[in-house]
Amino acid sequence: MPNPDTAPAPVATYRLQLRGGMDLDGARALLPWLTELGISHLYLAPPFRAASGSTHGYDVIDPTCIDPALGGQDAFERLSDAARQAGVGIVVDIVPNHMGFTPENPWLAYVMRAGPDSQYAPVFDIDWSKGRLHFPVLDGSPADLLTAGDIAMSGMPADPMLRVYDRDFPLRITDLAKQLAAAPHELDTPALQALLEEQHWSLGHWRDDADRIIHRRFFNITDLIGVRQEDPAIFDLTHAWIIAQVDAGRIQGLRVDHIDGLAQPGAYLDRLRAAVGSAPIWIEKIVKAGEQIPAAWPIEGMSGYEFMGPVTRLLTEPAGLAAMRTAAQGAVPASTGDEIQAVRMEMLANVFTPEVARVTEAAMHALDASETERSAVRAAMIHLAARWPVYRSYAADMRPLDPAILDAVATADDETRAHDLLRVLKHPASPPARVFAMRFEQLTGALTAKSEEDTVFFRSVASLPLCEVGAEPDLSAETASWFEAQMATRAAQTPLALNALSTHDTKRSADARATLIALTRFPDLARTVFGQARQRAADRNLPERWGLYALQTALMLRGEPDAQARIADHVAKAMREAKDVSFHESPNQEAESAVTDLCLSLMDALDDGLLPDDDAHQLAGAISAVVLAQVALQLTAPGIPDIYQGTEALAVALTDPDNRRPVDWHALRSVTGDDSLSARKLALTRTLLAERSAAPRLFTHGTYRLSERDGALVVQRELDGQRFSWTIELAA
């Protein structure tokens, strides 16, 4: 077990993306910058061996080693040694829920060759009763791809492979496979058909084969396969490296990715806590407004999404938000809730078809239903899932359903089988009932994420800062007393939770959101520019909501480097996420180009009179005030501030990949003590982190008071006679 006396006290974490030009030696070179800034823990994106070309590391193919592309174990130990010398801890982002679904994955390769009898088959969440592992990767028939040279034999007779495009698929070692590996030219269409029929896996078209998928996916991403962490042996296998590094004192904290994907999150966290002792554990978890994580979970807290929404709501002016919503009426969905439910129903019918089939099967067993009832049971399950008000419940961990959930699905009483399923979720006493609870809860988490933050948040766009992970489009602006109460709860329940403003997953960085939060201070201006944006969209025969989206994007990226290219990339992604005009599977490039052109024209118009000089000057001042206020709130609140790479200075970014662009470290180091907003933000960050370093327990465990005084917010912290006060100016 780690020695807690050798670990630095948490003051602030610094999230660093790996890959894309940043490896572990590059991370080591940043340590002087981080210590000067006042960071206590370097928080690394997943460093494990990932699929070739991975840009993010969440498609892990071997969780027992550091990716050679990042420098391997030697580079990790160099970083760890240097961090210890500098007094900096290391937090690692771990990915227990899933791995890369690719033949590159060595454990999966064994399963592909040996099938359900493979020693590694229990690692993966696969329903072998439904057929063979299915890889929907083709863009034509196998015969046509064979003719085109995109399918061919590779490997040796003792290790036969089928080359599909640029990937080698391991084959069962049969007489046919050995014969074709020795004589690749003999692979013709009949031989290919025979070869494929004898495999434990199948190939299909990338667009049409979702019904044949038998593995649990991460959301609807077929290239990621669920891992069965509910099996203690699988936990031990997948966590061996992590536990060894914690025991060796090389890791001082863990961030657990996508806790809601696991079968039994609570049981997993109990096992993880037992394995890593007192090392801090933070979880990626999204909660709805007012929702709390289970108090029994042995963790420091969540990774910070839940902090961003309250900051936005505090700094948003009610009159301006109301003006924006009024100006957007008729262009955005009349009811966000109705829109979400409609999207959920569509996704349950067309996107999550393998998951719906699996949950329906589990529901049939839980209810001991007859085959004639399958359609009714399926409809009942969909009825519940479409109305589930939180990402997931924890019935599989034997936790009672929250009353808010029961209220939201009260109409289940009108659906006989839905009522029966709800009864099972309330009391999952039998093994089939617990399996149903587990499968249903894994579905609702994925369904909520894809329907809300990855779809409706790009439709209900009256105020983009509220269309954010950890927030919701219809939330209200709030007061200092409300925020104080939120922080009091935070201090009482999870005083060491992370406080984030920007992350690798936020739709817009804090400094991008600041522009639109500042706009709420000018209701008349907001009404004018929203009206102009709608009219310009209508003039171009575009949906008016895309005029509003284009305007807000133009406002955020005014003056940003490479704005034109970044807008084009972002608009394409946003429209495909919205799934109303363009789609990831079938992009409408004409519409995407039209909205991009509208956004660029609005950016020009803002500089040419749409935003008068006086208004522009006042808005710029308000933006500066919001940027600095967000930082001050983050660094003085209960919890541990998490600073995303490069955001210690001004950093305007949109959703990924824009927010994962490489940081210009030379430019960041060159931010000097002038009066620029970037320099002021950096100076404020350093000042307040120094205060936290001098009195860490005061900031994590002290009382928190927030009051409004003469156009400013006043923060007061107190613990055992120690006091701290800070005034946050809201005026420019």
C-alpha positions in Angstrom: 0.0 0.0 0.0 1.2 3.6 -0.7 2.6 5.6 2.2 0.3 8.6 2.5 3.0 10.6 4.2 5.0 10.7 0.9 2.1 12.0 -1.2 1.6 15.7 -1.6 -1.6 17.2 -0.2 -4.0 17.9 -3.0 -4.0 21.6 -3.9 -4.8 21.6 -7.6 -4.6 19.1 -10.5 -3.5 19.9 -14.0 -5.0 17.8 -16.8 -2.6 17.0 -19.6 -3.6 15.3 -22.8 -1.1 12.7 -24.1 -0.5 11.9 -27.7 -0.7 14.4 -30.6 2.9 15.5 -29.9 2.9 15.1 -26.1 4.6 12.0 -24.6 5.7 11.3 -21.0 9.1 12.9 -21.5 7.3 16.0 -22.7 5.2 15.9 -19.6 8.3 15.7 -17.5 9.6 18.8 -19.2 6.5 20.7 -18.0 7.1 20.0 -14.3 9.0 23.3 -13.6 6.1 25.3 -15.2 3.5 23.4 -13.1 5.4 23.9 -9.8 5.8 27.6 -10.5 2.0 27.7 -11.2 1.2 26.1 -7.9 0.0 22.6 -9.1 0.2 19.7 -6.7 -0.8 16.9 -9.0 -0.2 16.2 -12.7 -3.3 14.5 -14.0 -2.5 12.4 -17.1 -4.9 11.2 -19.8 -4.9 7.4 -20.2 -1.2 6.4 -20.8 -1.9 2.8 -21.5 -1.2 1.0 -24.8 -4.0 2.1 -27.2 -5.1 1.3 -30.7 -2.7 2.5 -33.4 -3.2 6.1 -34.2 -5.3 6.8 -31.1 -5.6 10.5 -30.4 -7.1 10.2 -26.9 -6.0 6.9 -25.3 -9.5 5.7 -24.3 -9.3 2.8 -26.8 -7.0 0.9 -24.6 -5.8 -2.5 -26.0 -3.5 -3.4 -23.0 -4.1 -1.9 -19.6 -1.0 -3.6 -18.2 1.6 -1.5 -19.8 2.4 2.1 -20.8 2.0 2.8 -24.5 5.4 2.6 -26.3 4.3 5.5 -28.4 4.4 7.6 -25.1 7.8 6.3 -24.1 6.9 3.1 -22.3 7.5 2.2 -18.7 11.0 3.8 -18.7 9.6 7.2 -19.6 6.8 6.8 -17.0 9.4 6.1 -14.3 11.5 9.0 -15.4 8.4 11.2 -15.1 7.5 9.7 -11.7 11.0 10.2 -10.3 11.1 13.8 -11.5 7.6 14.5 -10.2 8.5 13.1 -6.8 11.7 15.3 -6.7 9.5 18.3 -7.6 6.9 17.5 -4.9 4.2 16.8 -7.6 1.9 13.8 -7.4 0.7 11.9 -10.5 -3.0 11.2 -11.1 -3.8 8.7 -13.9 -7.0 8.5 -15.9 -8.0 4.8 -15.9 -10.5 3.1 -18.3 -12.1 0.1 -16.6 -15.3 0.1 -18.6 -14.1 -0.7 -22.0 -11.2 -1.6 -24.3 -10.6 -1.2 -28.1 -12.6 -3.6 -30.2 -9.9 -4.3 -32.7 -7.7 -7.3 -33.6 -4.8 -5.2 -32.3 -6.1 -5.9 -28.8 -4.1 -9.0 -27.8 -6.7 -10.4 -25.4 -9.4 -9.9 -28.0 -7.2 -11.6 -30.7 -7.1 -14.7 -28.5 -10.9 -14.6 -28.2 -11.2 -14.2 -32.0 -9.1 -17.3 -32.5 -10.3 -19.5 -29.7 -13.9 -18.2 -29.2 -15.8 -18.5 -25.9 -13.3 -21.1 -24.7 -10.4 -18.7 -24.8 -8.8 -17.8 -21.5 -9.5 -14.2 -22.2 -13.2 -14.6 -23.2 -14.4 -13.8 -19.6 -12.7 -10.4 -19.9 -15.2 -9.1 -22.3 -19.0 -8.5 -22.1 -20.1 -10.8 -25.0 -23.4 -12.5 -25.4 -22.2 -15.7 -27.2 -25.8 -17.0 -27.3 -26.6 -14.5 -30.0 -23.9 -15.7 -32.5 -20.4 -14.7 -33.4 -18.4 -11.6 -32.6 -19.2 -9.2 -35.4 -17.0 -6.5 -37.0 -19.1 -4.1 -39.2 -16.0 -2.7 -40.9 -16.6 -3.3 -44.6 -17.8 -0.9 -47.3 -18.6 -3.6 -49.8 -19.1 -7.3 -50.0 -16.3 -9.6 -49.1 -16.1 -10.9 -52.6 -15.8 -7.4 -54.1 -13.2 -6.5 -51.5 -11.2 -9.6 -52.3 -11.3 -8.7 -56.0 -10.1 -5.2 -55.2 -7.2 -6.5 -53.1 -8.6 -5.2 -49.8 -9.0 -8.7 -48.4 -6.1 -11.1 -48.5 -4.3 -13.8 -46.6 -1.4 -12.9 -44.3 0.6 -14.5 -41.6 2.1 -18.0 -41.5 0.4 -21.5 -41.4 1.0 -21.6 -37.6 -0.4 -18.1 -37.2 -2.8 -17.5 -40.0 -4.4 -14.1 -40.5 -6.9 -12.5 -42.8 -5.8 -9.0 -43.9 -8.8 -6.7 -44.1 -7.8 -3.3 -45.4 -4.8 -2.6 -43.2 -5.7 -4.8 -40.2 -4.9 -8.5 -39.6 -7.8 -10.6 -38.3 -6.6 -13.8 -36.5 -8.0 -17.0 -37.9 -8.8 -20.3 -36.2 -5.9 -22.6 -36.9 -7.8 -25.1 -39.2 -6.6 -27.1 -42.2 -8.2 -24.5 -44.5 -6.5 -21.6 -42.8 -3.1 -23.3 -42.8 -3.5 -24.2 -46.4 -4.4 -20.7 -47.5 -1.7 -19.1 -45.4 0.9 -21.3 -47.1 -0.6 -20.5 -50.5 -2.3 -17.1 -50.3 -3.0 -17.0 -54.1 -5.6 -19.8 -53.6 -7.9 -17.4 -51.7 -10.8 -17.1 -54.1 -14.4 -16.2 -53.4 -15.6 -19.8 -52.4 -12.5 -20.3 -50.2 -13.0 -16.9 -48.6 -16.7 -17.8 -47.9 -15.7 -21.1 -46.4 -12.9 -19.5 -44.3 -15.2 -16.9 -42.9 -17.9 -19.4 -42.0 -15.5 -21.3 -39.7 -14.5 -18.3 -37.6 -15.7 -17.2 -34.2 -16.2 -13.8 -35.7 -17.9 -12.4 -38.8 -17.5 -9.3 -41.0 -20.2 -7.0 -42.2 -21.0 -3.6 -43.7 -20.2 -0.7 -41.5 -23.6 0.9 -42.0 -26.2 -1.9 -41.8 -25.1 -4.5 -39.4 -25.9 -3.2 -35.9 -28.4 -6.0 -35.2 -25.6 -8.6 -35.4 -23.4 -7.0 -32.7 -23.1 -9.2 -29.6 -20.7 -7.3 -27.5 -21.6 -4.5 -25.0 -20.5 -1.2 -26.6 -19.4 2.1 -25.1 -22.4 4.2 -25.9 -23.1 3.3 -29.6 -19.4 3.1 -30.5 -18.8 -0.4 -31.9 -15.0 0.0 -31.8 -15.1 -0.2 -28.0 -16.0 -3.4 -26.1 -17.2 -3.6 -22.5 -15.1 -5.2 -19.9 -16.6 -7.4 -17.1 -15.2 -5.6 -14.0 -17.9 -7.3 -11.9 -15.6 -10.4 -12.0 -12.9 -10.1 -9.4 -10.5 -12.0 -11.5 -11.0 -9.6 -14.4 -10.5 -6.7 -12.0 -7.2 -8.1 -10.8 -6.0 -8.7 -14.4 -6.9 -5.3 -15.7 -5.7 -3.4 -12.7 -2.4 -5.2 -12.0 -0.2 -2.4 -13.4 -2.2 0.3 -11.7 -2.1 -1.3 -8.3 1.6 -2.0 -8.7 2.4 1.6 -9.5 0.3 2.9 -6.6 2.1 0.5 -4.3 5.4 1.6 -5.6 4.5 5.3 -4.9 4.6 6.2 -8.6 0.8 7.1 -8.8 -0.8 9.3 -6.2 -4.4 9.4 -7.4 -6.8 7.9 -10.0 -9.6 9.2 -12.1 -12.0 6.5 -13.1 -13.5 7.0 -16.6 -17.2 6.4 -17.2 -18.1 4.8 -13.9 -21.8 4.5 -15.1 -20.9 2.0 -17.7 -19.9 -0.7 -15.2 -22.3 -3.4 -14.1 -22.0 -2.5 -10.4 -20.2 0.8 -9.9 -20.4 0.7 -6.1 -19.0 -2.8 -5.8 -16.2 -1.8 -8.3 -15.3 1.2 -6.2 -15.2 -0.9 -3.0 -12.8 -3.2 -4.7 -10.7 -0.4 -6.1 -10.5 1.3 -2.7 -9.3 -1.9 -1.1 -6.6 -2.3 -3.7 -5.2 1.3 -3.6 -5.6 2.2 0.0 -5.8 5.9 0.7 -4.8 7.1 -2.8 -7.4 9.6 -3.9 -10.1 8.3 -6.3 -12.1 10.6 -8.5 -14.8 9.4 -10.8 -16.2 10.7 -14.1 -19.8 11.0 -13.4 -22.5 13.3 -14.7 -25.3 14.2 -12.3 -28.5 16.2 -12.9 -29.2 19.4 -11.0 -29.8 18.5 -7.3 -28.7 14.8 -7.8 -26.0 13.4 -5.4 -23.8 10.4 -5.8 -24.3 7.6 -3.3 -22.8 8.6 0.0 -21.3 5.2 0.6 -19.0 5.3 -2.4 -15.4 5.3 -1.1 -14.2 8.2 -3.2 -13.0 11.8 -3.0 -15.7 12.9 -5.4 -16.5 13.5 -9.0 -14.2 14.9 -11.7 -15.8 18.4 -11.8 -18.6 18.6 -14.4 -21.0 19.3 -11.6 -19.1 22.4 -10.6 -19.3 24.1 -14.0 -23.0 24.5 -14.3 -23.4 26.3 -11.0 -20.7 28.8 -11.9 -22.4 29.5 -15.2 -25.8 29.9 -13.5 -24.3 32.3 -10.9 -22.7 34.6 -13.4 -25.6 34.6 -15.9 -28.0 37.6 -15.7 -31.6 36.5 -15.5 -32.9 39.4 -17.7 -30.4 38.7 -20.5 -31.0 35.0 -20.4 -34.8 35.6 -20.6 -34.2 37.9 -23.6 -32.2 35.3 -25.4 -34.8 32.6 -24.8 -37.6 34.9 -26.0 -35.6 35.8 -29.1 -35.0 32.1 -29.8 -38.7 31.1 -29.5 -39.9 29.3 -32.6 -36.3 28.5 -33.7 -35.5 26.0 -30.9 -37.6 23.2 -29.5 -40.6 24.5 -27.5 -39.9 21.9 -24.8 -36.5 20.6 -24.2 -37.9 17.7 -22.2 -40.3 16.7 -25.1 -37.4 16.9 -27.5 -35.2 14.7 -25.4 -37.9 12.1 -25.0 -38.5 12.0 -28.8 -34.8 11.7 -29.5 -34.6 8.8 -26.9 -37.4 7.0 -28.6 -35.7 7.4 -32.0 -32.4 6.2 -30.6 -33.9 3.2 -28.9 -35.5 2.2 -32.2 -32.5 2.9 -34.5 -29.3 3.4 -32.6 -29.2 1.2 -29.6 -30.8 -1.8 -31.2 -28.3 -4.4 -29.9 -28.6 -3.0 -26.4 -32.4 -2.9 -26.5 -32.4 -6.6 -27.6 -30.1 -7.5 -24.7 -32.1 -5.6 -22.1 -35.3 -7.0 -23.4 -33.9 -10.5 -23.0 -32.9 -9.8 -19.5 -36.3 -8.3 -18.7 -38.0 -11.5 -20.1 -36.0 -13.6 -17.6 -36.6 -11.2 -14.7 -40.3 -11.3 -15.3 -40.4 -15.0 -16.2 -42.4 -13.9 -19.2 -43.6 -16.1 -22.1 -42.4 -15.6 -25.6 -45.9 -14.2 -26.5 -45.2 -11.3 -24.1 -41.9 -10.3 -25.7 -43.3 -7.3 -27.6 -45.1 -6.0 -24.6 -42.0 -6.4 -22.4 -39.9 -4.6 -24.9 -42.3 -1.7 -25.2 -42.5 -1.5 -21.4 -38.7 -1.3 -21.1 -38.5 1.4 -23.7 -41.3 3.3 -22.0 -39.2 3.4 -18.8 -35.8 4.1 -20.5 -37.3 7.0 -22.5 -38.4 8.7 -19.3 -35.6 7.8 -16.9 -34.7 11.2 -15.4 -31.0 10.6 -14.5 -28.1 9.0 -16.2 -28.5 5.8 -14.2 -29.7 4.4 -10.9 -27.8 1.8 -8.9 -30.4 -0.9 -8.3 -27.7 -3.5 -9.5 -25.7 -2.4 -6.4 -28.9 -2.9 -4.3 -29.4 0.8 -3.8 -33.1 2.0 -3.6 -34.4 4.1 -6.4 -34.5 7.8 -5.7 -38.0 9.3 -5.2 -37.3 11.7 -8.1 -36.9 8.7 -10.4 -40.2 7.3 -9.3 -41.9 10.6 -9.8 -40.5 10.9 -13.3 -41.7 7.5 -14.4 -45.0 7.6 -12.6 -46.9 7.0 -15.9 -45.4 3.4 -15.7 -48.5 2.7 -13.5 -50.5 3.0 -16.7 -48.4 0.3 -18.4 -48.8 -3.1 -16.8 -45.4 -4.5 -17.9 -43.6 -1.2 -17.2 -45.0 -1.3 -13.7 -43.8 -4.8 -13.3 -40.3 -3.8 -14.5 -40.2 -0.9 -12.1 -41.1 -3.2 -9.3 -38.1 -5.4 -10.3 -35.9 -2.3 -10.2 -37.1 -1.4 -6.8 -36.4 -4.8 -5.4 -34.0 -6.8 -7.6 -34.0 -9.8 -5.3 -33.3 -12.7 -7.7 -30.3 -13.2 -10.0 -32.3 -12.6 -13.2 -33.7 -9.4 -11.6 -30.2 -8.2 -10.8 -29.0 -8.9 -14.4 -32.0 -6.9 -15.7 -31.2 -4.0 -13.4 -27.6 -4.0 -14.5 -28.4 -4.1 -18.2 -31.1 -1.5 -18.0 -28.9 0.9 -16.0 -26.0 0.5 -18.4 -28.5 1.4 -21.2 -29.9 4.5 -19.6 -26.5 6.0 -19.0 -25.6 5.7 -22.6 -29.0 6.7 -23.8 -29.0 9.9 -21.7 -25.6 10.9 -22.8 -26.3 10.4 -26.5 -29.8 11.9 -26.5 -29.0 14.9 -24.4 -25.4 16.2 -24.5 -24.7 14.7 -27.9 -28.0 15.6 -29.6 -30.5 18.0 -28.0 -27.7 20.2 -26.6 -27.1 21.1 -30.3 -30.7 21.8 -30.9 -31.9 23.7 -27.8 -29.4 26.5 -28.4 -30.9 29.6 -26.9 -27.9 29.8 -24.5 -25.0 27.6 -25.4 -23.2 27.9 -22.0 -26.1 25.9 -20.5 -25.8 23.3 -23.3 -22.9 21.8 -21.5 -21.9 18.6 -19.7 -23.2 19.0 -16.2 -25.8 21.6 -17.1 -29.1 21.6 -19.1 -30.5 24.0 -21.6 -33.5 25.0 -19.5 -31.7 25.8 -16.2 -32.2 29.2 -14.6 -29.8 31.9 -13.6 -29.1 31.8 -9.9 -28.0 34.0 -6.9 -25.0 34.1 -4.6 -27.0 32.6 -1.8 -28.0 29.7 -4.0 -24.4 29.1 -5.0 -23.2 29.3 -1.4 -25.7 26.6 -0.5 -24.4 24.4 -3.4 -20.8 24.8 -2.1 -21.8 24.1 1.5 -23.3 20.8 0.4 -20.1 20.1 -1.6 -17.9 20.9 1.4 -20.0 18.7 3.6 -20.2 15.7 1.3 -17.1 15.7 -1.0 -14.6 18.3 0.1 -11.9 16.9 -2.1 -14.0 16.6 -5.3 -12.4 18.2 -8.4 -13.7 21.6 -9.5 -13.4 21.9 -13.3 -14.2 24.8 -15.6 -12.8 23.3 -18.9 -12.0 19.7 -19.7 -11.2 17.5 -22.8 -15.0 16.7 -22.9 -16.6 20.2 -22.5 -18.6 21.5 -25.4 -16.9 24.9 -25.0 -14.1 26.0 -22.8 -14.8 28.3 -19.9 -13.4 31.3 -21.7 -15.6 30.6 -24.7 -18.7 30.3 -22.5 -17.6 33.6 -20.8 -18.5 35.6 -24.0 -22.1 34.3 -24.0 -22.5 34.6 -20.3 -21.3 38.2 -20.6 -23.9 38.8 -23.4 -26.7 38.2 -20.8 -25.7 41.5 -19.2 -27.0 43.3 -22.3 -30.6 42.1 -23.0 -31.3 44.6 -25.7 -28.1 43.8 -27.6 -28.9 40.1 -27.2 -32.4 40.5 -28.7 -30.9 42.5 -31.6 -28.2 40.1 -32.6 -30.4 37.1 -32.2 -33.0 38.6 -34.4 -30.4 39.5 -37.0 -29.0 35.9 -36.9 -32.4 34.4 -37.4 -33.2 36.7 -40.3 -29.9 36.0 -42.0 -30.5 32.3 -41.7 -34.0 32.6 -43.1 -32.7 34.6 -46.0 -30.4 31.7 -46.8 -33.2 29.1 -46.4 -31.5 27.7 -43.4 -33.2 26.6 -40.2 -33.2 29.6 -37.9 -31.7 27.7 -35.0 -28.6 27.3 -37.0 -28.5 31.1 -37.3 -28.5 31.3 -33.5 -25.8 28.7 -33.3 -23.7 30.4 -35.9 -24.0 33.8 -34.2 -23.0 32.4 -30.8 -20.1 30.6 -32.4 -19.0 33.7 -34.2 -19.1 35.7 -31.0 -16.9 33.1 -29.2 -14.3 32.8 -31.9 -13.9 36.5 -32.8 -10.3 37.3 -32.9 -9.2 33.7 -32.5 -6.3 32.3 -34.6 -7.4 30.0 -37.5 -11.0 30.9 -36.8 -12.2 30.1 -40.3 -10.9 26.6 -40.4 -11.9 25.9 -36.8 -15.5 27.2 -37.5 -15.8 24.9 -40.5 -14.7 21.9 -38.5 -16.9 22.7 -35.6 -20.0 23.5 -37.5 -19.7 20.1 -39.3 -19.5 18.3 -36.1 -22.2 20.3 -34.4 -24.7 19.7 -37.2 -23.9 16.0 -37.3 -24.4 15.8 -33.5 -27.7 17.6 -33.8 -28.9 15.0 -36.3 -31.6 17.2 -37.8 -30.0 18.4 -41.1 -26.7 16.5 -41.3 -25.6 13.1 -39.8 -22.3 11.4 -39.0 -23.4 8.5 -41.2 -24.5 10.7 -44.1 -23.1 14.2 -43.9 -25.0 17.0 -45.6 -21.9 18.9 -46.7 -24.0 21.5 -48.6 -25.9 22.5 -45.5 -22.7 22.4 -43.4 -21.0 24.7 -45.8 -24.0 27.0 -45.8 -24.0 27.3 -42.0 -20.2 27.8 -42.0 -20.6 30.6 -44.5 -23.3 32.1 -42.4 -21.1 31.9 -39.3 -18.2 33.6 -41.1 -20.5 36.3 -42.5 -21.8 37.0 -39.0 -18.3 37.3 -37.7 -17.6 39.9 -40.3 -20.9 41.6 -39.6 -20.1 41.9 -35.9 -17.0 43.9 -36.8 -18.8 45.9 -39.4 -21.6 47.4 -37.4 -23.8 44.6 -36.2 -22.0 45.0 -32.9 -21.6 48.8 -32.5 -18.3 50.1 -31.1 -19.8 51.2 -27.8 -21.5 47.8 -27.4 -18.4 46.0 -28.4 -16.3 47.8 -25.9 -18.8 47.2 -23.1 -19.1 43.5 -24.0 -15.4 43.1 -24.1 -15.2 44.5 -20.5 -17.9 42.2 -19.4 -16.2 39.2 -21.0 -13.0 40.0 -19.1 -14.9 40.2 -15.8 -16.6 36.9 -16.4 -13.3 35.2 -17.4 -11.7 36.3 -14.2 -14.7 35.7 -12.0 -14.9 32.1 -13.1 -11.3 31.5 -12.2 -11.7 33.2 -8.8 -14.8 31.1 -8.0 -13.0 27.9 -9.0 -9.9 28.6 -7.0 -11.6 29.7 -3.8 -14.4 27.1 -3.6 -14.5 23.9 -1.6 -12.9 21.1 -3.5 -9.7 20.7 -5.6 -9.3 22.9 -8.7 -8.7 21.0 -11.9 -7.0 23.1 -14.5 -7.2 21.9 -18.1 -4.0 22.2 -20.1 -3.3 25.7 -21.3 -6.4 27.2 -19.6 -4.3 28.9 -16.9 -4.1 31.7 -19.5 -6.9 32.7 -21.9 -8.0 29.7 -23.9 -11.1 29.8 -26.2 -12.0 26.3 -27.5 -15.0 24.5 -28.8 -15.9 20.8 -28.6 -13.3 18.2 -29.5 -11.2 18.0 -31.5 -10.9 21.8 -31.1 -10.4 21.6 -27.3 -7.7 19.0 -27.8 -5.4 21.0 -30.0 -1.8 21.0 -28.9 -0.9 23.7 -26.4 1.6 26.3 -27.6 3.8 26.0 -24.5 6.3 28.6 -25.7 3.5 31.1 -26.2 2.1 30.2 -22.8 5.4 30.7 -21.1 5.7 34.1 -22.8 2.5 35.5 -21.3 3.9 38.3 -19.3 2.8 40.8 -16.6 1.2 43.2 -19.0 -2.5 44.2 -18.8 -3.8 41.7 -21.3 -6.7 39.5 -20.2 -4.5 36.4 -20.7 -1.8 37.8 -18.4 -4.3 38.9 -15.8 -5.9 35.4 -15.8 -2.5 33.7 -15.4 -1.5 36.1 -12.6 -4.8 35.5 -10.8 -4.4 31.8 -11.1 -0.9 31.9 -9.6 -2.0 34.2 -6.8 -4.9 32.1 -5.7 -3.1 28.8 -6.0 -0.4 30.2 -3.8 -3.1 31.0 -1.2 -4.4 27.5 -1.5 -0.9 26.0 -1.1 -0.4 28.1 2.1 -3.6 26.8 3.7 -4.9 23.7 1.8 -7.3 22.5 4.5 -8.8 26.0 4.8 -9.9 25.8 1.2 -11.1 22.1 1.2 -12.7 22.0 4.6 -13.3 25.5 5.7 -16.7 27.2 5.8 -17.7 29.0 2.6 -19.6 32.3 2.4 -20.5 34.1 -0.7 -22.2 37.5 -0.7 -23.1 40.2 -3.2 -21.7 43.7 -2.4 -21.5 46.8 -4.6 -21.5 45.0 -7.9 -19.1 42.4 -6.7 -19.0 38.9 -5.1 -17.2 38.4 -1.8 -15.8 35.0 -0.9 -15.1 34.3 2.7 -13.4 31.1 4.0 -12.8 30.2 7.6 -11.3 27.2 9.5 -9.9 27.0 13.1 -9.2 30.7 13.3 -7.7 30.9 9.8 -9.6 33.3 7.5 -9.5 34.2 3.8 -11.5 36.8 1.9 -11.5 37.6 -1.8 -13.5 40.2 -3.8 -14.6 39.1 -7.3 -15.3 42.2 -9.4 -18.2 41.7 -11.7 -18.0 45.1 -13.4 -15.5 45.6 -16.2 
